[in-house]
Amino acid sequence: MTTRDMVLCAILGAIQFVAFTSLSFVMYLEVITLCTFVIAMSFSTKQAVIGSLIFTVVNMFIKGVNPWNAMYVLVYPSYSLIIGLNKERLAKRKIYPILLCGFFSFLTGQILQLPFLLFSKQVTVLYLILGLQVSIPQGIISGVEYALIGNKLVGFLEKLQRRY
């Protein structure tokens, strides 16, 4: 990996961190999945995964180490890997990225409830069910976000990468 690639990965991680923290106070508006998706569609899989890993580690350092922040270390690099390995298939039909972005956003809300298993199975089931009222609108909004600006962002980042 070249120095240029390392700097690019750090920049991608910083972009994801800014996207995550800047709008995290707005209920249902979750742009980190959109940002992760767009970066994974625009850059190499390796760069996207390392950028997501940098984002999650920085997030954990700033917000503290706990089971919920540790879940981000599993979730977003995995999303980057899945998207990166399937970007050609996703680019074939415009509806695929929209649906997958919405699904990943929904899934994030559900996956982040799993650390409640440390306390009790019943508590986890309760949180998974109660979490649906947030995860479903969040997934729909993320799908709409991608439909409105996702392809434009991918095009912009690909142009930027060609110059890079």
Secondary structure, DSSP 8 states (H G I E B T S, - for coil): --HHHHHHHHHHHHHHHHHHHHSTTSTT---HHHHHHHHHHHS-HHHHHHHHHHHHHHHHHHH---HHHHHHHHHHHHHHHHHHHTHHHHHHSTHHHHHHHHHHHHHHHHHTTGGGGGT-HHHHHHHHHHHHHHHHHHHHHHHHHIIIIIHHHHHHHHHHHHH-
